[in-house]
Structure formats: C-alpha cells, structure tokens
Amino acid sequence: MKTGYVFDESFFWHDNGTGTLYLPSGGYLEPDVFVEHPATKRRVNNLLYKSGLMDQLQILKPERATKERIETVHKQNYVDYVKQLSDTTGGDAGDHAIVGKGSYEIALLSTGAAMKAVDAVMNNEVKNAYSLSRPPGHHAEPEMGIGFCIFNNIAIAAKYAQEKYGLKRVFILDWDVHHGNGTEKIFYEDDTVTFVSIHQHLSFPNNTGYADHVGSGKGEGYNINIPLPAGTGDAGYIAAFESIIAPIVRDFKPELILISAGQDPGMFDPLGRMNMTAKGFGEITKIMLQLADEVCDSRIVFVHEGGYSNAYVPFCTLRIIEEMSGIYTDVEDPFTGSQAPDVLNIVQKEAIDQVIKIQSKHWSCFNEPSLK
C-alpha cells in the first residue's frame, strides 16, 4: 500500500492578513506577512512534485468536518464566534488566532483532512498518512484559538477515531517546537489518550509545558512534557525519543498513533531556537514508524502543525514522507553544512533525565533494570 497524502488548494487560501512575525502590524511594526502563511505549505507541495515523490503517494481528498464534530472538543459559543468573524470582517479568535474571510470553512476542511487520514489508515486504504492541514490546530483550546490555531485538528481526529472505531488507547505525539497546550488541556484528565509534547522549554505559550505537568484525575501520568533547552539538535531529540517516548509507547500499547508534525524545531526557523536537520526529522519519523509496526499494526497518522522557514520546512517534510513511504528521492539537504557539531550535551541529558525521574512514578518502563 502507498502512503496517503491529504491536502486541498483552499488550505493555501486561509488569509491571516498582515502582521510582523506573529504580531499584528501597526505603529512601529511595518506591515509584512505573518510567519504562518501559505508559502511554507505550498512549497512543501512544490518540492514533493519536483522530487517526483508526489506521483507515488495516494492523494486523498478531504471533506469538511461538521460543526457537531468540532464541538466534540470546542465550546459552541467559540465555534459560533469563529464563524461570525469568518462571515464578516475577520479578526482574532483568541490569542494570535487570526480568522480571515472564509477561514471558518477552510478550518473545517483542515480538521476534515486529519479525519480523512485517520479513516484511510484505519480502513487499510493506505499504509500510513500525512495531512497537510492548514490552519494548524495544536494550540487551540476548547474555548479559544491560540497561536494561529483555530480548531484543534489532531484532538478532534483522536476523538473521532475513538468514537468511530471503538479505540480505547490513542497515543498523540507533538514534536512542534512549541508546547502543545491545547491538546494537553483537552486530554489532561483522560486516561484513554497518552499525550507527549517534546518542545523548546518556555518558548510558547507562556508558562506551559513543564515536565511536572503530568495530568490529573484519571489522566494523571498520561500527560508527558519533554521540555528541551534551546539549541537542542538531532542528537538530543533522538535521545529523548529512544529513552522516553519509545518506552512509553511500548508500555501504553496504543491502537493508533497520531503525530502533530511541526517542523519548526528546524535549524532555520524564525520562531524556534532548536537545531534539528532534515535528516533528524527522518530519524525520529523512523523511530515512530517502527513503534507503530510493533504496537498497533502500523497505524500512524501525521498532521502538519507549525514550521515557518520557507526555505527549510519543505526539506524536513520531504524527509518525513520519504521515511513514511519507503521511497527515497535524489533530493539532498542543501543546508546541512550550516549545522554546528551535533552532540548530546550535559544540559540536554539533564533535561531528559528529569523527565524520566518524574514519569518513573507513573510508568513502570522507567523502573526496569534495562532502562536504568
């Protein structure tokens, strides 16, 4: 079977208006475009076509999620407010969550794309799937949008998978450089979803993503934050995947793995300070694919989140989809020579060890002799 790829031209028509980095323009901020704009995602598509890989993927056409489906995660008054903004003048649906004319319908389609990817994987139509969802979703909380995210695509897709396919255990990994606060909040008291966010410590949103935020009630222990220091590169990420994420996946034994794939830990991202390479994204993808093979019959879905370097995000995403498909193009990373020497340093190791210490109270895998 082929790798599924879900996208729609309208994703590139979601209009954030003018801004500077992530702030509205005005005053001393000369009008520019927000970093979350169509070019980065369109260039992912372009590189897939140019490399010849797109022709070897199974293209999947999304359908809009229903309002009722969105409201399995979001409050009705918030959904209504997004539609009102979309139908009139546009505006901010919370904290830097810009809604343009027509963005409501595009956001419904973006969520529908994640759901389509789930359907295709669960029904064995494809071996795995990547959804180029836009607008992104992982920051969106039940009652407000945050950080360019309007509806929480991956959280809605997880609940959809549970309802439609009767899944009892879903694993969500968020490797976006920013903490997945919205997804965390939605599942914080839920023991049917294990949520892991690996992110740059104290980057965005403010005051979230601490290692000791482990969930509450029935969900205690099922929320895992892996805050890494700025400058962490491939070696640090791979170490965290091998020593924290992989043992938890094997312990939890999910029936489906969902990944919030934000390529903003890439070394040229304007909103991140990490040092990952395209090769590194390929390596962590390989780890997750192998885990999916082990525990859930290879059922794994990737949903696009952030990533704001027009030049580099396409190469990082290409490497991910090459690993997913098992088809390797002749495209080389033209920027590899820009990376500083990449080793796991003591600060990164201490951050990883701190997470293991905290989570050892909740996961037996960290107390086995082989992992000490």
N, C-alpha and C positions, 0 to 999 in steps of 0.2 A: 504493500500500500504506500501511497505517497504522503508527504507532509501537506497538511491543509494550510491555506493562507487566506485570511479573511480581510477584505478591505472594501471600501467604497469611495468613489470620487468625492462624494459630499463631505467626507471627513476633512478634506483639504479646503472646504468652503466655510467651515466654522470660523467666524471672524471675531478676533479679540479686540479689534480696533488698534489704536496707537498707544504706545507705552514705552518705557525705557527699562530694560531687563524685565523686572516683574512689577514695576510701579507705573501708575498712570502718568502720562506726560503732562507737562504744565509747569509754570513757574520757571525754575532753572533746569528742568528736565526737558530738553528739546525733544519734540515728537520723533519717535522711532517706531519699531515694532516690538511687541512683547517677545521674549525668548521662546515662548510656546506659540509657534506659528506654523503654517502649513509646510514651509520649505523643508524642514528636517525630515518629516514623514514622507513627503513626496520624493525626496532624494533617496530614502530607503527603497521605495518602489523603483526609482530610476536605476539604482545600482543592481537590484535584483533582475531587472530586464536586461541591462547592459551586460551583466555577467553570464546571462543565459539560464540562470537558476529559476527564474520565474516560470519559464516554459516547462519546468519539470516538477512544479508544485500543483496541488489540487486547489484551484481557485474556488472559494466558497462565497456565495452572495449572502450578506446579512439581511435580516428583516428587523424593523423597529420593535423594540421591547414595548409592551403595553404599559400604560400608566399604572395599572394594578401591579404589574411585575416590579416596576420601580419602587412602588410603595411597600414592597416586602422589606425594604431597607430604609427608605426615606419617608419623612413625615409628609402627609398630604399637603399641608399648607406650604411646605418648602417646594414641593413639585409644582404646585399651582403658581407659586411666585416665579419660578424659572420660566414657566410658560407665559406668564404675564409679561416678563421682561422681553422674552423672545418675540412676542407678538406686537410689542410696542417699540420702545426706544432702545432696548438693551440696557445693560448695567451690570453691577456687581451682585452676585447671588450669595455673598458672604464675605470671605476674606481672600481677595485676589482671585475670585472665580468669575471671570468675565463671560457674560452671556450676550451674544450679538443677535441681530435679526435672524430668525430661523434656527438658532442654536438648539432650541428645545428638541425639534425633530431630529437634528443631527446627533444630539446626545442620546436620544432614544435608540438611534441606529448604532451608535458606538457600543452601547450596552448590548444591543441585539447581536452585534458581531461576536462579543465574548460568549454569549449564549449559543450562537451558531457553532463556534469552535467546540464547545462542550458537547453539543449534540453529535457533531461529526466524529469526535473521539469516542464517545460512549456507544455510538451505534456502529463502530468499527468501519466507518466510511473512509477514515484516514488513520495513519499510524500515530500521528500527533498533530498539533495545530498551533499556528501563530496568528493572533488577531492584532492588526494594526489599528487598534481602537483610538479614536480621537473625537472629542476631548477625552483626556485621561480621567482616572477616577479615584486613585487610592487615597487621596487626601479628603475626599468628600465624606462628611459625617451625616448622620440621619437628618439633621435639621439645618444644615448649611453646606455650601460649597467652599472649598479652600484650595488655594494654590493651583489655579487653572482647572481644577477638577469639579465637575458639575454633578454627575451621578457616579456612584462607586461601582464601576463595571464588574470588577472581579468579585466583590462581595455579593452582588446580585446574581452573578453567574454561579457562585457557590451555593447559594440558597436554592436557585433554580435546579441545580444538579441534585441536591438533596431531595427536593420535592418530586421531581420528575422520575428520577432513577432510584429513589429509595436509599441513597447513600447515607451511611452512618458516620463515616470518618472522611473528612476532606482536609487536605494539607495545603495551606497557602504560604508561599514564599514571596517576599517582597525584597528585591535587590536594588530598587531605586536608591539613589544616593540620599534621598530624604526619607525620613521616617514615615511609615505607612499608618499615620494616625487614624485615618478614617476607618480603614479595615480593622485596626486594633479595637477601636471603640465599638464597632458593630458586633464583634465576636468576643469581647472581653470577658463575658460571663458564660461562654458557650464551650462545652467540652466535646462537641462534635466536630469542631474546626480547630486545628492547631495552626496558629499564625506565627510566622517568623519574619521579622523585619531586620535586615542587615543594612546598616546605613552609616553615614558620616555623623559622628557624635555632635549633637547640639547644632545642627545646620538649619533644618526647617522641618516642621513648625517649631516655634519657640517652646522650650521646656517640655518636650516629649521625647519618647524613645529611650528611656533609661532602662538599664539592664534589670533593675529590681521591680519593674512594672511587669508582673507575671500573670495577670488576670485575677479575677475574683469570683467568689461563689463557686459554682460548678466549673467555671473556666479557669480556676487557679492552676497555674502551671502550664496552661495551654497557650499562653502568650509569651513569646520569646523575643526579646530585643537583643540585637548584637550591635552595639554602638562601637564603631571603629574610629581611631584617630585620623585626622586629616593626613593625607599623604599615603594612605594605605594603597598598595598596588596589588598585582596579581597574587603574589606570594601570600599576603595577608588574607585575601579573600579565600584563596584555595585552602589555607589552613583552617579558617573558620568553617568552611563547607565540610571539610573532612572530619574535623574534631567536634563540631556542634550539630550542624544540620543533618549530616548523614546518619549519625546515631539516633537522633530524634525521629527521623523518617522511618528508620527500621523498627524503632520501638512502637511508634504510633500505628504503623501499618495502614496508611490511608488507602481508600478505594479510588481516589482521584487526586492528582497533584495539579495545582494552579499556581502560575508564577506571574507576579507583577514585574514585568521586564522593563525597568527604566534603565536606559544606557547612559545616564548622567554620572555614574562613577568613572566614566571615561576620562582620560587624562587631559582633554582639552575643553571640558565642559565649563561654561561660564557661571553655572550655579552650583558647582561642586568643586571640591578640592582633593579628590582622590586621584589615583594614578593608574587606573586599570587600562589595559590594552585590549584591542580586538581579540587577540589570542587568549587573553584571560577570560573574556566573556565566553569564548568557545570552550574553555576548560571547565568553567562552572556549569555550563549547559551540559557538557558530557557527564559530569557527576550526577546531575539531576535526572538525565535520561537513564543512566544506569540504575539509579534508585527506583525510578518508575518501572523499569523492567523487573526489578526484584520484588516489589511490593504490590503493584497494582496493575499488572498486565499491560504495562507501558502507557497507561492512561495519563497523559500530561498535556496541559494547555498553557501557552504563553500569551499574556495580554500586555500590549505595549502601554507604558506609562510615560515617564519623562525622558530626557535626553535632548540637549539643546545646542550641541555643536553641529552645525550644518555639515561641516567637513568630516567629522569623525563618527557620528552616530550611524550613518549608513554602513560603514565598515564593521562596526561592532555588531550590528543587527545581522548583517550578512553572515558573519562567523557563527552566530547563534543558529541561524536557519540552515547553514551548511551542516552543522552537527545534528540538527533535528532530522534532516533529510538523508544524511549519509552521502551527500553529493558535494564534492569539493571542487570549486571553480579555480581558475588560474589567477584570481584576484589576490594580490598581496597587499598587506598593510603598508601604505607608503610613508606612514608616520612612525614606524617602530623605532627608528634611530633617535627619536626625540625623547624616549623614555630614559629616566635615570636608572641606575642599577637597582634591581628589584629583589629585596630580601625581606624575610620576616624579621623585623627588629623587636627589641625587647618591649617597647611600648605597645606594639600591636599584640604581642604574645600575652602581655599582662591583661589587655582588654578581653582577649579570648578566654583566658583562664578565669577571669572574674565572672564571665557569663556561665562557664561550666560550673563554677562553685555555687552560684545562685541556683542554677537549674538542677543541680545534683539533688536538691531537696524534693524535686518533682519527677525526675526521670531516672529510672534505675540504670539506664545505659551508661550513665556517668559514674556509676559506682562499681562497675565490673572491672576486675583486675587488668584486663587487656587494654583498658582505656586510661589507666592511671599513668 
